[in-house]
Amino acid sequence: MIRYAQPGIIRRDVAGLIKPPNREPISQSARRLLYAEQNGSMVPWDGDLVPYIHEPMDCLKSRQFNAVIFVGPARTSKTLSLIDGWICDTIVNNPADFLLVQISQDKAAEFSKKRLGRLFNASPEVRAAMSPRANDNNVHDKVFKAGNFLKVGWPSKTIFASSDWKYVALTDYDRLPPNIDGEGSGFFLAGKRTQTYMSSGMVLAESSPGFPVTDLNYRVSSPHEAPPCQGILSLYNQGDRRLFYWQCPDCGEWFEPDFDLLVWDVNIADPAKASKDVYLNCPHCKHSMSEYSVMPSGRALKLELNDRGLWIPEGCYADQNGELHGERRETRVASFWQKGPTAAFQTWNELVYKWLTAKDEYEKTGDIESLKTTVNTDQGKAFALPRKGDQNAQELMDRRCDLGVRVVPEWARFLTAAVDVQAGAKTACFDVMVLAWGPELEHQVIDRFKIEKSKRQDPDNPDKFVRVNPAAYLEDWELLINRVIQKSYELDDETDRRMPVLLTACDSGGEDGVSDNAYEFYRKLKGMGIARRFMLVKGRGSGPVIHESFPDNTKRSDRKARAYGDVPVYLLNTDRIKDTVSAALERPEPGRRYVWFPEWLSESFFDELLAEERTTSGKWEKISTRNETLDLFVYNWACIYKRKADQIADWNAAPPWALPINESSELIMHEGEALALPKRRRRRSSM
């Protein structure tokens, strides 16, 4: 027996198809329709906690604009309020076809199942609007009783192509590809899809910044203009450029609560202790505010000031009564930019702690990733990549001083060497640099030379110079044993003692034949029992700073090098290590990681050292042809990472190979003497 719906139900559902849209502001409908997960259960959205998000939400239903751009840090409820709230309002109040673009297909499926699925089940009105047919509720495609369609997609040209959507939402915009399948940006493609609906179509893009500043010398025309960079901030600049302002409770002036206004005790080195007491100073009267202070209303300061805050467009200002004056930019894009201190679910203590720990990591390692992340996602700002600035070869040359000629300073703890393999008929050589390292990895250039002359003889002319050929002759590699690996340098104390090279890092790539000979040379050193003082390295553009690998080409017929999985090759993230080298060069005074240059170094040494520059993509690229010195610094740092010297927390309790000169068991009296193995000694406790 076939069962049909009752006539009254049919009439009600059909009426829903033709009823006019509900003009209720999204910030109001969300209180009824939107649910959020909290402690494992779904609870109604509390708009009172995030008053700054109300105006951007309501702009989504305004026919004054065809796009809304929201830039903000994490923990602001931007995705929940703008994306989820807009979807719920569209389903219940204004049925229309809606495209939501997530950053990937997997994220789209996860968002649909975990976020939207739970939300739709928790919200009675949304659940009632869903189609009763099971095949209308798929992971990526959802059809509702009113016939409107929700697509949960990902960035690809097929998602955008040949379909019209009244509403398109792009979430986490700066993590989408800048150019989707060669068709253009996600925002451009989304705008094309809503054009059919004219003034009633709407595009939303929300994200924290993710792209670096492209021009560090650019000066913005006003505080409301974002610096030049790709992504969400570029879209923000196309709009009316609204910033969120607070009114000072003391002087009544309006200001933007940026991270730069936060103050803490800069004399405390420990980030946890330094970030314990954080205040925000009014830029007008210097009134100091605590996030946890209680206002006369009985509410916490941040909640109170957020509730009374104003979105002020560029070209406008607010008087002390909160009335806007001035003329805003003429544009069809409503754009908003919120900064970290106003985020409802992130404290000022957390902001400062993350900044200090990331800054400390950068100063210790040269790694900028944590610093970039906290500026982008916590502070809500564009990140300016660290560069050499105005530093040039002449400035570094001016730091040269009389340090003796190829002698080891008294403060040195150990030596490392680096070898860059140069191929080519006219330029083949081994390029070598030796560094002395002291406490806190302060270091000095000890030696810089080339090995060009081979021991091989020309059979037609025994007196003729024969250039080394690392790609063709394994015997040429044997020159490295006495000239580098087992070389020692005299201490600068007139005791005739010498310090041997602790570890040598050597490039293993390049012209055909170089890798093969490098592997064979390592096997030879292993047979001689000195392989522990030598490491092969190879650069790559991603991954950890250093990673030990064992190349094995036995199953591949297209590889020429004979690699059997028995030779360790250390893969280096050269971009990150070059960040470290650059940071060390920028230190103007002796101390932690400072670089000392002896006066005998040539001008070409410094030209090669500054032969590359970090681009806005985060990659280092050549700006001149010769960069051997920079590469040699990178390989020397590889020795540091392999021996974990960068992890020595207390240089007064250093490992045996990094002890002070007068305690070291590594020193020898004559060059060529057998190297003494380090004897691990038990240090007495000072207690």
C-alpha positions as CSV (number, residue, x, y, z in Angstrom):
1,M,0.0,0.0,0.0
2,I,1.4,3.4,-1.0
3,R,1.3,6.0,1.7
4,Y,0.9,9.7,0.7
5,A,1.5,12.8,2.7
6,Q,-1.5,14.6,4.1
7,P,-2.8,17.5,2.0
8,G,-2.2,20.0,4.8
9,I,1.5,19.0,5.0
10,I,1.8,19.3,1.2
11,R,0.2,22.7,1.2
12,R,2.6,23.9,4.0
13,D,5.7,22.6,2.2
14,V,4.7,24.1,-1.1
15,A,3.9,27.5,0.6
16,G,7.5,27.4,1.9
17,L,8.8,27.5,-1.7
18,I,7.1,30.7,-2.5
19,K,7.2,32.7,0.7
20,P,9.2,35.9,0.7
21,P,12.7,35.8,2.3
22,N,12.9,36.7,6.0
23,R,15.0,39.9,6.4
24,E,15.9,39.0,9.9
25,P,19.6,40.0,10.5
26,I,21.9,37.0,10.7
27,S,23.3,38.1,14.1
28,Q,19.7,37.7,15.4
29,S,18.7,34.5,13.6
30,A,21.9,32.8,14.6
31,R,20.9,33.0,18.3
32,R,17.9,30.8,17.4
33,L,19.3,28.7,14.6
34,L,23.0,28.3,15.2
35,Y,24.5,25.7,17.6
36,A,28.1,25.2,18.6
37,E,29.9,22.2,20.1
38,Q,31.0,22.8,23.7
39,N,32.4,20.1,26.0
40,G,31.1,17.3,23.8
41,S,27.5,18.7,23.5
42,M,25.8,21.1,21.1
43,V,24.7,24.4,22.7
44,P,23.0,27.5,21.3
45,W,25.4,30.2,19.9
46,D,26.0,33.0,22.4
47,G,26.3,36.1,20.3
48,D,27.0,38.2,23.5
49,L,30.5,36.7,23.6
50,V,31.5,37.9,20.2
51,P,29.7,41.3,19.6
52,Y,32.4,42.3,17.0
53,I,31.2,39.6,14.6
54,H,27.6,41.0,14.4
55,E,28.2,43.7,11.8
56,P,30.1,41.4,9.4
57,M,27.3,38.8,9.8
58,D,24.6,41.3,9.0
59,C,26.5,42.6,5.9
60,L,26.0,39.2,4.3
61,K,22.3,40.1,3.8
62,S,22.9,43.7,2.6
63,R,22.3,44.4,-1.1
64,Q,24.7,47.3,-0.8
65,F,27.6,44.8,-1.1
66,N,28.3,41.9,-3.3
67,A,31.2,40.6,-1.1
68,V,32.2,40.5,2.6
69,I,35.8,40.0,3.5
70,F,36.8,39.2,7.1
71,V,40.4,39.1,8.2
72,G,41.0,38.0,11.8
73,P,43.1,35.9,14.2
74,A,42.2,32.5,15.5
75,R,39.8,32.2,18.5
76,T,37.4,34.9,17.2
77,S,34.5,32.6,16.2
78,K,34.8,33.9,12.7
79,T,34.2,30.6,10.9
80,L,31.4,29.5,13.3
81,S,29.5,32.8,13.2
82,L,30.1,33.8,9.5
83,I,30.0,30.5,7.7
84,D,27.8,28.3,9.9
85,G,25.5,31.2,10.9
86,W,25.0,32.2,7.2
87,I,24.3,28.7,6.1
88,C,21.6,28.2,8.8
89,D,20.0,31.6,8.0
90,T,20.0,30.7,4.3
91,I,18.4,27.3,4.9
92,V,15.6,28.6,7.2
93,N,15.1,32.3,6.3
94,N,16.2,32.7,2.7
95,P,16.5,29.4,0.8
96,A,19.0,29.7,-2.0
97,D,21.8,27.6,-3.6
98,F,24.9,27.9,-1.5
99,L,28.5,26.8,-2.3
100,L,30.9,26.4,0.7
101,V,34.6,25.9,-0.4
102,Q,36.9,24.3,2.1
103,I,40.7,24.0,1.7
104,S,40.7,20.4,0.5
105,Q,38.4,17.5,-0.3
106,D,39.2,15.8,3.0
107,K,38.6,19.0,5.0
108,A,35.3,19.4,3.1
109,A,34.2,15.9,4.0
110,E,35.3,16.4,7.6
111,F,33.5,19.8,7.9
112,S,30.3,18.3,6.5
113,K,30.3,15.3,8.8
114,K,31.6,16.7,12.0
115,R,30.5,20.3,11.9
116,L,27.4,20.6,9.7
117,G,26.0,17.2,10.4
118,R,26.0,17.8,14.2
119,L,24.7,21.4,13.7
120,F,21.8,20.4,11.5
121,N,20.8,17.7,14.0
122,A,20.9,20.1,16.9
123,S,19.0,23.0,15.3
124,P,15.3,22.2,15.2
125,E,14.4,24.7,12.5
126,V,17.3,23.6,10.3
127,R,16.4,19.9,10.8
128,A,12.8,20.6,9.9
129,A,13.9,22.2,6.6
130,M,16.0,19.2,5.5
131,S,14.6,16.9,2.9
132,P,13.3,13.6,4.3
133,R,14.8,11.6,1.4
134,A,18.1,9.9,2.4
135,N,19.8,10.5,-0.9
136,D,19.3,14.3,-0.5
137,N,21.7,14.4,2.4
138,N,25.1,13.3,1.1
139,V,28.6,14.3,2.4
140,H,29.2,17.0,-0.2
141,D,25.6,17.6,-1.5
142,K,22.6,18.5,0.5
143,V,19.1,19.3,-0.8
144,F,16.4,20.8,1.4
145,K,12.6,20.8,1.3
146,A,12.4,24.2,-0.4
147,G,14.6,22.8,-3.2
148,N,17.7,24.9,-2.3
149,F,21.0,23.1,-2.6
150,L,24.1,23.2,-0.4
151,K,27.4,22.1,-1.9
152,V,30.4,21.5,0.4
153,G,33.3,21.6,-2.1
154,W,37.0,22.2,-2.4
155,P,39.2,24.4,-4.6
156,S,39.1,23.0,-8.1
157,K,37.9,24.4,-11.4
158,T,35.2,21.7,-11.7
159,I,33.6,22.9,-8.4
160,F,33.2,26.4,-9.8
161,A,32.7,25.6,-13.5
162,S,29.3,25.8,-15.2
163,S,27.2,26.4,-12.1
164,D,25.5,29.5,-10.7
165,W,25.4,30.0,-7.0
166,K,23.6,32.8,-5.1
167,Y,25.9,32.5,-2.2
168,V,29.5,31.4,-2.1
169,A,31.6,31.1,1.1
170,L,35.4,30.7,1.0
171,T,36.7,29.6,4.4
172,D,40.4,29.8,5.5
173,Y,41.0,31.7,2.3
174,D,44.8,32.1,2.6
175,R,45.2,28.3,2.7
176,L,43.5,27.9,-0.7
177,P,45.7,27.8,-3.8
178,P,46.3,31.4,-5.1
179,N,45.6,30.2,-8.6
180,I,43.0,27.3,-8.8
181,D,43.9,25.0,-11.6
182,G,45.2,27.9,-13.7
183,E,41.7,29.5,-13.7
184,G,42.3,32.4,-11.2
185,S,41.8,33.0,-7.5
186,G,39.0,31.5,-5.5
187,F,37.5,35.0,-5.0
188,F,37.5,35.8,-8.7
189,L,35.9,32.4,-9.6
190,A,33.3,32.8,-6.8
191,G,32.4,36.3,-8.1
192,K,31.8,34.8,-11.5
193,R,29.4,32.2,-10.1
194,T,27.2,34.8,-8.3
195,Q,27.0,37.4,-11.1
196,T,23.7,35.9,-12.4
197,Y,22.0,37.1,-9.2
198,M,23.3,40.6,-9.5
199,S,22.8,42.6,-6.3
200,S,21.3,39.7,-4.4
201,G,24.4,37.5,-4.9
202,M,27.0,37.4,-2.2
203,V,30.6,36.1,-1.7
204,L,32.2,35.7,1.7
205,A,36.0,35.2,2.2
206,E,37.3,34.7,5.7
207,S,40.8,33.8,7.0
208,S,43.7,34.8,9.1
209,P,46.6,36.2,7.0
210,G,48.8,33.6,5.5
211,F,51.0,35.4,3.0
212,P,54.1,37.5,3.7
213,V,54.5,41.2,3.0
214,T,55.8,41.5,-0.6
215,D,57.4,44.9,-0.3
216,L,59.1,45.7,3.0
217,N,59.8,49.3,1.9
218,Y,56.1,50.1,1.2
219,R,54.5,52.7,3.4
220,V,50.7,52.4,3.9
221,S,48.7,55.5,3.2
222,S,46.6,55.1,6.4
223,P,46.4,52.8,9.4
224,H,43.4,51.2,7.6
225,E,45.4,50.0,4.6
226,A,47.0,46.6,4.8
227,P,50.6,46.2,3.6
228,P,51.0,44.7,0.1
229,C,50.6,40.9,0.1
230,Q,48.6,38.2,-1.5
231,G,45.5,36.6,-0.2
232,I,42.9,37.8,2.2
233,L,44.6,41.2,3.0
234,S,44.7,42.0,-0.7
235,L,40.9,41.4,-0.8
236,Y,40.5,43.5,2.3
237,N,42.2,46.4,0.6
238,Q,39.6,46.3,-2.2
239,G,36.8,47.0,0.4
240,D,35.9,49.8,2.7
241,R,38.6,48.8,5.1
242,R,36.9,48.6,8.5
243,L,39.0,48.3,11.7
244,F,37.6,47.4,15.1
245,Y,38.1,50.2,17.6
246,W,37.8,50.4,21.4
247,Q,36.9,53.5,23.4
248,C,39.4,54.2,26.2
249,P,37.5,54.1,29.5
250,D,39.7,56.8,30.9
251,C,40.0,59.5,28.1
252,G,37.2,58.5,25.9
253,E,39.3,58.4,22.7
254,W,38.9,55.6,20.1
255,F,41.9,53.4,19.2
256,E,42.5,50.1,17.5
257,P,43.7,47.5,20.1
258,D,46.7,46.0,18.2
259,F,49.3,43.7,19.6
260,D,51.8,46.5,19.6
261,L,49.9,48.2,22.4
262,L,50.5,45.3,24.8
263,V,53.2,45.8,27.5
264,W,55.0,43.3,29.8
265,D,58.2,43.1,31.7
266,V,60.8,42.9,29.0
267,N,63.5,42.4,31.6
268,I,62.2,38.9,32.4
269,A,63.8,36.3,30.1
270,D,61.4,33.4,30.9
271,P,58.4,33.8,28.5
272,A,56.0,32.1,31.0
273,K,57.0,34.6,33.7
274,A,57.2,37.6,31.4
275,S,53.7,36.9,30.1
276,K,52.1,36.5,33.5
277,D,51.2,40.2,33.8
278,V,50.2,41.8,30.5
279,Y,48.6,45.2,30.1
280,L,47.3,47.3,27.2
281,N,48.1,51.0,27.1
282,C,45.8,53.5,25.5
283,P,47.9,55.2,22.7
284,H,46.3,58.6,23.6
285,C,46.5,58.9,27.3
286,K,48.7,55.9,28.2
287,H,46.0,54.6,30.5
288,S,47.0,51.0,31.4
289,M,44.3,48.3,31.2
290,S,44.2,44.8,32.5
291,E,42.2,42.2,30.7
292,Y,40.9,40.9,33.9
293,S,39.9,44.2,35.5
294,V,36.2,44.6,36.2
295,M,34.2,47.4,34.7
296,P,31.5,49.4,36.6
297,S,29.0,47.3,34.8
298,G,30.4,44.2,36.5
299,R,31.7,42.7,33.3
300,A,35.3,42.0,32.4
301,L,37.2,44.7,30.5
302,K,37.6,42.9,27.2
303,L,33.9,41.8,27.0
304,E,32.7,45.3,27.9
305,L,35.0,47.1,25.4
306,N,34.2,44.6,22.7
307,D,30.5,45.2,23.3
308,R,30.9,48.9,23.0
309,G,33.4,48.7,20.1
310,L,32.9,50.1,16.7
311,W,33.8,49.0,13.1
312,I,35.2,52.2,11.6
313,P,35.8,52.4,7.8
314,E,38.7,54.2,6.3
315,G,38.0,57.9,5.9
316,C,35.8,58.0,9.0
317,Y,36.2,58.7,12.7
318,A,34.1,58.3,15.8
319,D,33.3,61.1,18.3
320,Q,33.1,60.3,22.0
321,N,29.4,59.6,21.7
322,G,30.2,56.8,19.2
323,E,28.8,58.6,16.2
324,L,30.6,58.1,12.9
325,H,31.7,61.1,10.8
326,G,33.5,61.3,7.5
327,E,33.2,59.7,4.1
328,R,33.9,56.1,3.6
329,R,35.4,54.5,0.5
330,E,33.0,53.8,-2.4
331,T,33.1,50.1,-3.0
332,R,30.8,47.1,-3.2
333,V,33.0,45.1,-0.8
334,A,32.5,45.3,2.9
335,S,35.9,44.4,4.4
336,F,36.8,43.9,8.1
337,W,40.2,43.4,9.8
338,Q,40.3,42.4,13.5
339,K,43.5,42.1,15.5
340,G,44.5,39.6,18.3
341,P,43.9,41.5,21.5
342,T,40.1,41.6,20.9
343,A,39.7,37.9,20.2
344,A,37.1,36.6,22.6
345,F,38.7,33.2,23.2
346,Q,42.4,34.1,23.4
347,T,44.0,36.0,26.3
348,W,46.7,38.6,26.2
349,N,48.9,36.4,28.3
350,E,48.6,33.7,25.6
351,L,49.4,36.2,22.8
352,V,52.5,37.5,24.6
353,Y,53.7,34.0,25.6
354,K,53.4,32.6,22.0
355,W,55.2,35.7,20.7
356,L,58.1,35.5,23.2
357,T,58.6,31.7,22.7
358,A,58.5,32.0,18.9
359,K,60.9,34.9,19.0
360,D,63.2,33.0,21.3
361,E,63.1,30.0,18.9
362,Y,64.0,32.3,16.0
363,E,66.9,33.8,17.8
364,K,68.2,30.4,18.8
365,T,67.7,28.5,15.6
366,G,66.9,31.0,12.9
367,D,63.7,29.2,12.2
368,I,60.9,31.7,11.4
369,E,57.9,29.3,11.1
370,S,56.7,29.6,14.7
371,L,57.1,33.4,14.5
372,K,55.2,33.6,11.3
373,T,52.4,31.4,12.7
374,T,51.9,33.5,15.8
375,V,51.9,36.8,13.9
376,N,49.4,35.4,11.3
377,T,47.0,33.3,13.4
378,D,47.3,34.8,16.9
379,Q,47.9,38.5,16.2
380,G,45.9,38.5,12.9
381,K,48.6,40.4,11.0
382,A,50.7,40.0,7.9
383,F,54.2,38.7,8.5
384,A,57.2,40.6,7.3
385,L,60.0,38.1,6.4
386,P,63.3,38.9,8.1
387,R,65.9,40.0,5.6
388,K,69.4,41.3,5.7
389,G,67.9,44.8,5.5
390,D,70.6,47.4,4.7
391,Q,73.4,44.9,5.4
392,N,75.9,44.7,2.6
393,A,79.3,43.2,1.9
394,Q,81.1,46.4,3.0
395,E,79.4,46.3,6.4
396,L,80.6,42.8,7.0
397,M,84.0,43.5,5.7
398,D,84.2,46.4,8.2
399,R,83.9,43.8,11.0
400,R,87.1,42.1,10.0
401,C,89.8,42.4,12.7
402,D,93.2,41.0,13.6
403,L,92.5,37.5,14.8
404,G,95.8,35.9,13.7
405,V,96.3,33.8,10.6
406,R,94.6,30.3,10.8
407,V,94.8,30.1,14.6
408,V,92.2,28.9,17.1
409,P,91.0,31.5,19.6
410,E,91.2,30.6,23.3
411,W,87.5,30.6,23.7
412,A,86.9,27.9,21.0
413,R,85.5,24.6,22.1
414,F,85.7,22.6,18.8
415,L,86.2,23.0,15.0
416,T,84.0,22.0,12.1
417,A,84.8,21.9,8.4
418,A,82.7,22.1,5.3
419,V,83.5,20.9,1.7
420,D,81.6,22.1,-1.3
421,V,82.3,20.0,-4.4
422,Q,82.8,22.0,-7.6
423,A,82.7,20.1,-10.9
424,G,83.5,21.3,-14.4
425,A,86.6,21.0,-16.5
426,K,87.9,24.5,-15.7
427,T,86.5,25.0,-12.2
428,A,86.6,21.6,-10.5
429,C,87.9,21.7,-6.9
430,F,87.0,21.0,-3.3
431,D,86.0,24.3,-1.7
432,V,86.7,24.2,2.0
433,M,86.0,26.4,5.1
434,V,86.8,25.7,8.7
435,L,85.0,27.3,11.7
436,A,85.8,27.5,15.4
437,W,82.9,27.3,17.7
438,G,82.6,28.6,21.3
439,P,79.9,28.8,24.0
440,E,76.4,29.8,22.7
441,L,77.8,28.9,19.2
442,E,79.7,32.1,18.8
443,H,82.0,31.2,15.8
444,Q,85.0,32.4,13.8
445,V,86.3,31.7,10.4
446,I,89.6,29.8,10.8
447,D,90.4,28.8,7.3
448,R,89.1,29.1,3.7
449,F,90.9,27.4,0.8
450,K,90.5,25.4,-2.3
451,I,91.9,22.0,-3.2
452,E,92.6,22.2,-6.9
453,K,95.7,20.2,-7.6
454,S,95.5,16.5,-7.9
455,K,98.2,14.0,-7.0
456,R,97.7,12.4,-10.3
457,Q,100.3,13.1,-13.0
458,D,100.0,13.9,-16.6
459,P,101.7,10.9,-18.4
460,D,102.9,13.2,-21.1
461,N,104.2,15.9,-18.8
462,P,104.8,14.9,-15.2
463,D,105.4,18.5,-14.1
464,K,102.2,19.8,-15.5
465,F,99.4,20.9,-13.1
466,V,96.6,18.3,-13.1
467,R,93.2,19.6,-11.7
468,V,91.2,17.4,-9.4
469,N,88.1,15.9,-10.9
470,P,85.7,14.8,-8.1
471,A,83.2,13.4,-10.6
472,A,85.7,11.1,-12.3
473,Y,88.5,10.1,-9.8
474,L,87.9,8.6,-6.4
475,E,91.6,9.0,-5.6
476,D,91.1,12.8,-5.7
477,W,88.7,12.5,-2.8
478,E,91.5,11.0,-0.7
479,L,93.1,14.5,-0.6
480,L,90.4,15.4,1.9
481,I,91.7,13.0,4.5
482,N,94.9,14.9,5.4
483,R,93.9,18.3,4.1
484,V,90.5,18.5,5.9
485,I,89.3,15.6,7.9
486,Q,92.5,14.9,9.9
487,K,93.7,18.5,9.8
488,S,94.4,20.4,13.0
489,Y,95.0,24.1,13.8
490,E,97.4,25.7,16.3
491,L,95.9,27.4,19.3
492,D,96.5,31.1,19.7
493,D,98.3,30.7,23.0
494,E,101.9,29.9,22.1
495,T,101.7,26.4,23.6
496,D,102.1,24.6,20.3
497,R,98.9,22.7,21.1
498,R,96.6,22.1,18.2
499,M,92.9,21.5,17.9
500,P,91.7,18.9,15.3
501,V,88.6,19.2,13.2
502,L,85.8,17.5,15.0
503,L,83.5,16.9,12.1
504,T,83.5,17.6,8.3
505,A,80.4,18.0,6.3
506,C,80.7,17.4,2.5
507,D,78.3,18.0,-0.3
508,S,77.3,14.8,-2.1
509,G,75.4,16.0,-5.1
510,G,76.2,17.7,-8.4
511,E,77.6,16.4,-11.7
512,D,77.2,12.8,-12.6
513,G,79.8,10.7,-10.8
514,V,80.1,13.0,-7.7
515,S,77.5,11.1,-5.7
516,D,79.0,7.7,-6.7
517,N,82.5,8.8,-5.6
518,A,81.2,10.4,-2.4
519,Y,79.5,7.2,-1.4
520,E,82.7,5.2,-2.2
521,F,84.8,7.6,-0.3
522,Y,82.6,7.3,2.8
523,R,83.0,3.5,2.6
524,K,86.8,3.9,2.4
525,L,86.7,6.2,5.5
526,K,84.6,3.6,7.3
527,G,87.2,0.9,6.5
528,M,89.9,3.3,7.9
529,G,87.8,3.8,11.1
530,I,87.4,7.6,10.7
531,A,84.0,7.8,9.1
532,R,82.6,9.2,12.4
533,R,84.5,12.4,11.6
534,F,82.8,12.8,8.2
535,M,79.3,13.3,7.0
536,L,77.7,13.6,3.5
537,V,75.0,16.2,3.1
538,K,72.4,17.0,0.4
539,G,70.2,20.0,0.3
540,R,66.4,20.0,-0.2
541,G,63.7,22.7,0.1
542,S,61.4,21.2,2.8
543,G,61.3,19.0,5.8
544,P,63.1,19.2,9.1
545,V,66.4,21.1,9.4
546,I,68.4,17.8,9.2
547,H,67.3,14.3,8.5
548,E,69.4,11.1,8.2
549,S,68.7,9.0,5.1
550,F,70.2,5.9,3.6
551,P,69.9,6.1,-0.2
552,D,69.2,2.7,-1.8
553,N,69.0,2.6,-5.6
554,T,69.3,-1.2,-5.9
555,K,65.7,-1.5,-7.1
556,R,65.9,1.4,-9.7
557,S,67.6,1.1,-13.0
558,D,67.4,4.8,-13.8
559,R,69.9,5.9,-11.1
560,K,73.6,6.1,-11.8
561,A,75.0,6.4,-8.3
562,R,75.7,3.1,-6.6
563,A,73.7,3.4,-3.4
564,Y,73.0,0.3,-1.4
565,G,71.5,1.7,1.7
566,D,74.8,1.5,3.6
567,V,75.9,5.1,3.4
568,P,74.2,7.8,5.6
569,V,73.4,11.0,3.7
570,Y,72.0,13.9,5.8
571,L,69.2,15.8,4.0
572,L,69.3,19.5,4.9
573,N,66.4,22.0,4.7
574,T,68.8,24.7,3.3
575,D,66.2,27.5,3.4
576,R,65.8,27.1,7.1
577,I,69.6,26.8,7.7
578,K,70.2,29.9,5.6
579,D,67.7,31.7,7.8
580,T,70.0,30.7,10.7
581,V,73.1,31.9,9.0
582,S,71.4,35.2,8.1
583,A,70.2,35.8,11.6
584,A,73.8,35.2,12.9
585,L,75.2,37.7,10.4
586,E,72.8,40.3,11.6
587,R,74.1,40.3,15.2
588,P,76.1,43.5,15.5
589,E,78.0,42.7,18.8
590,P,80.0,39.8,20.1
591,G,78.0,37.2,22.0
592,R,75.6,34.4,21.2
593,R,76.0,33.1,17.6
594,Y,78.1,36.2,16.6
595,V,80.4,35.6,13.6
596,W,84.0,36.7,13.8
597,F,85.9,37.5,10.5
598,P,89.7,37.6,10.4
599,E,91.2,40.5,8.4
600,W,92.8,38.2,5.8
601,L,89.5,37.3,4.3
602,S,89.1,38.6,0.7
603,E,86.3,40.8,-0.6
604,S,85.0,37.9,-2.7
605,F,84.3,35.9,0.5
606,F,81.7,38.4,1.5
607,D,80.2,38.8,-1.9
608,E,79.6,35.0,-1.9
609,L,78.2,35.2,1.6
610,L,75.5,37.6,0.5
611,A,74.9,36.0,-2.9
612,E,71.4,34.9,-2.0
613,E,68.3,36.6,-0.6
614,R,65.1,35.3,0.9
615,T,62.2,35.9,-1.4
616,T,58.6,36.5,-0.3
617,S,57.9,32.8,-1.0
618,G,60.2,31.9,1.9
619,K,62.8,30.5,-0.5
620,W,66.4,31.6,-0.8
621,E,67.4,32.5,-4.4
622,K,70.7,33.7,-6.0
623,I,71.2,37.3,-6.7
624,S,74.7,36.7,-8.0
625,T,76.5,33.7,-9.5
626,R,79.0,32.7,-6.8
627,N,77.5,31.5,-3.5
628,E,80.0,29.0,-2.3
629,T,80.7,30.8,1.0
630,L,77.1,30.8,2.0
631,D,76.8,27.0,1.2
632,L,79.9,26.3,3.3
633,F,78.3,28.1,6.3
634,V,75.2,25.9,5.8
635,Y,77.3,22.7,5.8
636,N,79.1,23.8,8.9
637,W,75.8,24.4,10.6
638,A,74.9,20.8,9.5
639,C,77.8,19.6,11.7
640,I,76.2,21.6,14.6
641,Y,72.8,20.0,14.1
642,K,74.3,16.5,13.7
643,R,76.3,16.8,17.0
644,K,73.2,18.5,18.6
645,A,75.5,21.4,19.7
646,D,72.5,23.7,19.2
647,Q,70.8,21.8,22.1
648,I,73.6,22.4,24.6
649,A,71.7,24.3,27.4
650,D,74.6,24.7,29.8
651,W,78.0,25.3,28.3
652,N,79.5,24.8,31.8
653,A,78.4,21.2,31.6
654,A,79.1,20.6,27.9
655,P,79.9,17.1,26.4
656,P,83.5,16.0,26.3
657,W,84.1,17.2,22.7
658,A,82.9,20.7,23.6
659,L,84.8,21.3,26.8
660,P,87.0,24.4,27.3
661,I,90.5,24.2,25.9
662,N,92.2,23.5,29.2
663,E,89.9,20.6,29.9
664,S,89.7,19.1,26.5
665,S,91.2,15.6,25.8
666,E,90.9,16.2,22.0
667,L,94.0,18.5,21.7
668,I,97.2,17.2,20.1
669,M,100.8,18.5,20.1
670,H,101.8,17.8,16.4
671,E,99.8,17.9,13.2
672,G,99.4,14.4,11.8
673,E,99.5,12.8,15.3
674,A,96.8,10.3,15.9
675,L,93.7,12.0,17.2
676,A,92.8,11.3,20.8
677,L,89.4,9.8,21.3
678,P,87.3,11.9,23.7
679,K,87.2,10.5,27.2
680,R,83.9,11.2,28.8
681,R,84.7,12.5,32.3
682,R,82.3,12.8,35.2
683,R,82.0,16.4,36.2
684,R,81.8,17.2,39.9
685,S,78.6,18.7,41.1
686,S,78.9,22.3,42.5
687,M,76.5,21.3,45.2
